[in-house]
């Protein structure tokens, strides 16, 4: 799903997509002419594997997402590290944001129940 930056106003614009049993829904709101704020939630079940033993497992997601979306190159005036995604074609690609956030989530370490017991959690 792509939404043109020009269609986003200072009033929240809702969106929702569902891919492979995961739901990504929230609002887009224009902060200034080049920046849109994305406040959303990713929820659902994600098939994954234990990082210790490799056993298949299901991760229950309910993750808050807060991002800045830039229409073009983002210039950070205060040198703050921020969660900003740059788009260069004048459109916000919701699918790309969703996929990126899922991959970032999967970069953590996840252990099945048996390995958590072995680890002492």
Secondary structure, DSSP 8 states (H G I E B T S, - for coil): -EEEGGG--SS-EEEEEEETTEEEEEEEEEEETTEEEEEEEEEEEEEEE-TTT--EEEEEEEEEEEEEEEES----TT-----EEEESSSEEEHHHHHHHHHHHHHTS----HHHHHHHT-
